[in-house]
Structure formats: C-alpha cells, structure tokens
Amino acid sequence: MGIRVSDVAFVRFQAPDLDQMEAFLSDFGLVRAARTEDALYMRGAGSDPFVHVTHKGEPGFAGIAFLADSVADLEVLAAMEGASPVEDITEPGGGKRVRFVDPNGHKVEVVADRELVPTLPVRRNTPGNEATHSQRVDAALRSGEGPAQVMRLGHCVLNVIDFRQSEAWYKERFGLVTSDEIEIEKDMSIGAFMRCDQGDKPVDHHTLFLLGTGAAGFNHAAFEVANVDDLMAGNSHLQAKGYTHEWGVGRHFLGSQIFDYWRDPWGHTVEHWTDGDLFTSDTPPNMQGIDTLLGVQWGPPPPPTLGT
C-alpha cells in the first residue's frame, strides 16, 4: 500500500546547451532559481523552489517528481519494491526524496520537506468585465507585453507501453484517481487523466495523463499561467521570438483548460494553460471517447505532431 501524493513537483530534462534552454524558458515565463555548470533550475511565481530542471547532456526527458506530505510518507514508499532508500536532496530547496523507475523506464521521484521560497508578484492580475458581471470600473486594462508568467507546474503526460500496467503501478504507489478514462472502442481503453486524491480539497482535473501508445516516451508538460490575458501575451511574445508553436490557442473538453502548446529548442512539448477544472474526491470517473480527447470547445484541431 502506497501513499496519496498531493501534487506534481517538477520535471527533469537533458539538453546540450543550458544557455539556449534558459533563454527559451525565460521567454516561456519561468525564472532562474539556480544554475551550476551542469544543471539549470527554473521556478515559477509560486512557492516551489523549482519546477523545471535541465541537466547538461544529450537531449531528452529525464523524469518527473511528485510531492508527498511528509518524510513519513517517503518511508512508506521506500519499503515498496523497486524504491530507493529515503535520500537527501542536494538541490535548491533541499528536502528528502525516494526514487523509482516505472514499467516504461521513466524515472520518478517523490519529494517532501522542501524549503519553500517567497512568491513573486503577479504582473497581470486586472479583474475582467463580463456582460453579466463587472469587476473593473474607472480603470483601463493594459496587459502589457513580454512573456507569460508561469505560476506552477500543473500536469505531465507520459506515453506508456501498456496503459493498464502503468495505471496500476502509479495508483498503487501514489494514490492517484481517475477523472476521465479514454476508450477507443467498447472495453478497450488507451489512457486516463488521473488526479491527486486530496479528499474534500479541490485539485486539478489531472496531474498525470498516461497514454498507451505502445512505446514509452515523453508527451508534454503543462504549466499554469496567471490568466487568459497572460497566456495570450505569452503567445505573442513567443511568436515574436520565433519559437515553434504546436497547438492553440483553444479550450479543451477534458479539464476545460484554455491551452497553448510550444516546443522547446530540442522538441519537447510544453504547454501554457489557465482556467482548468477543479475536482474533489466526490467527483466520479467518466468514460470518454477519442473524439472528446482530441476535440476542443473552441480553437484549432490538434496537429498530427502532438505527442511525438
């Protein structure tokens, strides 16, 4: 029996040029937390010490980390098959961790007892006016130019070899629960959006999405930005900088987020999102079709490159 993780903590990548990665991530809306000769740590405006790590090396995905409530939780995990002992973290924020390798070869960490950092001021936080609800009076809205402001890491999507095997592995260890399962035909599911189980506390519609593609791989990582104006300002900024745009702007059906997908200089897909659904443990799982997975409430259809 495992634990119930409370959120996703960070993602790790490798890249041969840390200067180039830092330039992209700064334009994407992250802020440097620390840097060494071999590693770059980037944070959002929230209290996490970092949400994105790049290690110098051949380009690729290097792992995902989840957040546990306590070191006692880590000790529970350390007793499970395939787990490392509880280790000290010698990175910004310190703390403790347990390491795993999932059935697909993805490196997975669970961390606890990290030192939080002061939050950063939200740059674009002007209340909006809707036809039925006005919040801004005697004030003009000027969102300003420049990058979006990433607040936090919201979720990660992993391609897996065997969906059911991977689903069982993550649920057993980390207590994830299904929000929406994706069925391609009767009794044949290829993936699921899974969220943290925090009881009555509302959590994101999904923290992890496992997609059974028959091959292991990284799909994308999604970072929450301040609001819709912030997302659109970020879109304009990244386009002006000449980065590779993949998909958006649109609004998903599953999770309801307004989304905008980009590629980093080595082809990893990273997403800006805002205005997503929040669920408690009372919300039951749903079965959805592939059309709903790929469909949008508004915006362009997904490109054939998505997830590659």
N, C-alpha and C positions, 0 to 999 in steps of 0.2 A: 504494500500500500504506500502510495507516494504522498505528495502534499498538494496544496492548492496555490499555485503561483498567483501573484497579484497584477502582473503586467509584463510586457516585454521591456527589456532594459536597453539593449544596444545590438548593433550588427557589426560584424568584422569583415573586412575585405583585404585583399592584397593588390598593390599596384607598383609599377617600377619607378614612378615619379611622384614623390609626395608634394612637390611644389605645384604640379599640374592638378593633382587631386584637391589640394587646399584651395586653389583658385576656383575650381568648379564648385566645391561645397560652399565656399563663401558666397558665390553668386547664387547658389541654390537656397541660401538663407541660414546656414549654420555658422557657428563662431568657434574659432580655435580655443580649445581648453588647455591643450598642452601639445608639445611636439618634441620628439627626440630624433636622433639620427636615423632611426629605423621605424618610427611609428608616429602617426598623426591622430590626435584625439579631438573630435569636434562635438560641441554641445549645442543644444537649443536654448530658447529663452526660459525654459523651465528649470527645475532644481536638480535635474540629473547631472552628475559630473561630466558625462559624455554620452552620446547616443550613436556615434559612428566612429569606428576605428579603421585606419588604413595602415597595414604593415607593409614595409618595403619588400617587394618580391614580384614573382610572376603574377599577372592579373588574375583575379578570381575571388569567389566568395569564400570567406574563412570562418563563418559561424554566426550563431545567434545566441543571445543571452536573455533569460527571463529573471524576474525579480521575485525573491522569496521574502516572507515576512520576518524571518529570524534565522539566526545561525542554528537554532534547534531544528528548523525545517531542513537546513542543509545536512545536518547529521542524519536525519531520516533518509534523505536521498543517498547519502554516502554509503548506507548499508545495503543499497539495492545493487543488483547485478549490473556490472559494467560501469559503475560510478567510480570516480576518483575519490580519494580522501578529501576532506574539507581543507582548502588551501587558502593562504593569504593572497590577496590581490595586490600586486605591486604596480598599480596604475592609478591615474587620478581618481580620488575618492576612496581609495583603499577598499577595505571590507574583506569578505570571505567569498569563496565560490566552491562549487562542485562541477566537475566536467563529465560529459558523456559524449559518445558518438552514436547517432541514431542509426536505424537499419539501412539508411541510404548513404551513410558515410558523412552526413552533415555533423559538424561539431556544435555541440550545445552546451552552454554554461547556465548555471543558476547562481545568482549572486545575492548577497544580503549584507546588511550592516555597512553600507557605503555612506560616506560623508556627503551630504547634500550641499549644493552651492546656492548662493543668492540668485533669485530670479532676475531676469533682465526686464526693463520697461517694455511694454507692448507699444510699438510705434504707431500701428494703425488700429485704433480702437474707438472710432467715432460711431456712435449709435446710428442705426439706419431708420428711414421712414418708409413704411409700407402704406398702402391705400387705406388699410383698416387700423393701422397702429403707428402713430407718430412719436418718435423719441427725440428728434433733433429739431429744435426751434431756435430761431435767432442765431443760427450758426451755419456756416457754409462747410461742406465736406471737401477736403483736399487730401486725397490719399497719398500723394507724393510718389516719386519714382524710386527705383532701387530694388534690391532683392526682396522676396517674401521673407517673412520672419518665422522660421521653424520653431515651434513650441516644444515638440516632443516626438519621439518615435511612436507610431500608433500600431503598426502591424507589419508582419512579414509573410510572404507567400513562398512556399517551397514546392518544387516539383519532386515527386517521390515515385519510387518504383512500384510499390504495392500500397494503395491507399489504405486498405483495411489494416494491414500490418502496422503502418505508420500511425494511423489514427489510434490504435490500441496502445502503441508504445507511448505516445505523448499524453494520452488521457490517463494511463496508469500512473505515470510519474508526476505529472504536473496538474492534474485535476481539471483539465480543460473540458468544456461542454459545447455541444453543437448548437449553433444558431440556425444555419441553413446547410443542408446536405444536397449535393448536386447529383442528380440521377440522369443518365443518358438514355436509359430505357428501363422498363419495369425490372426492379430488383437488381439493377446494375448501377452502382454509384461510383463516381470517379473522384470525389473530393468533398470537403466540408469546410465551411467557415466556423472556426471554433473561438470561443471567448473564455476569459478567466471566470471562475466561479467565485464570486465575492458576496454571495447571499443577497441581501437587500440593497447592497451598494450598486448603483448603476455602473456598468462597464461598457467599453466599446463592443459593438456588434461582433467584431472579430479581432483577435490578437494574432492568430495564426490561421492561415489557409493552406491546407495540404491538397495538392492537385496530382492525382495519379496519372502521370504521363508515360509510365513505363521506364523512365530514366531519371536518375537523380540530378537535381540542378537547382540553382537559384532562379527565382522568378522575379520578385521585386520586393522592395522595402518602401513603406509608406510613412511619411512624416506629416504630422498635423501642423497647419499654419494658423495664423491668428484669426482670419475671417475671409470672406469672399473677396473683398477689395484687395486684401493682402495676396491672395492666390493669383488674382488677375494681374496685379502689379508684378509679381514674380514671373508670371508667364511673359509679360512684355520685356522684362529685364533679361531673362534667359534667351529669348528670341533675338534681342538686340546684340547679345554676346555671341550669337552664332552656335549655340549648343543644339544637340539633336533632340527634337521634340518627337515623342512617340504617340501620345494619345491624349485627347482632351481639347478643350475643357468640356466636361459633361457631368451628369449626375447618375450614379449607379442605381440600380434597383436594390441589390443586396448590400445592406449597410447604409444606403441612401447618400453616401458622401458625394460632394462636389469634388471632382478629381482632375488632376493634370499630371501626365506621366512624361518623364525625361530620361535620357541616357547619360550616364557619366562618361568620361573620355575613354573608358575601356568597355563600354557597352552594358554595364549594369543598369537595370531599370530602377529609378527612384521616383516616388510619387509625392506630389503635394496634395493634401486633402483638407477639407473642412466640412462642418455641419453633418456629422455622422450620427447614426442611431446609437442609443444607449439602452442596454437591457439589464434587468435584474435576473436572478435565478428563477423567477416565476415565469419567464417567457419560455414557452416550449419550443423544441426544434421543429423546423419545417423542411419539407422535401421540395426541391426546386429543379426545374429543367435547365438544360444547357442554354436555351434561348434567354432565360431570365439571367443567368450568369453573365452572358455576353451582351445582353441588352442594356440600353440606357434609357432613363426617363426623358432626357434631352441631351443633345450633343452628338458627335460623330460616332460611327460604329468602330469597334476595336480593329486595329491593324493586324495583318497576319503575322507580324514580327513579335507581337506581345507574348512575353514569357519565354522568348528564345535568347 
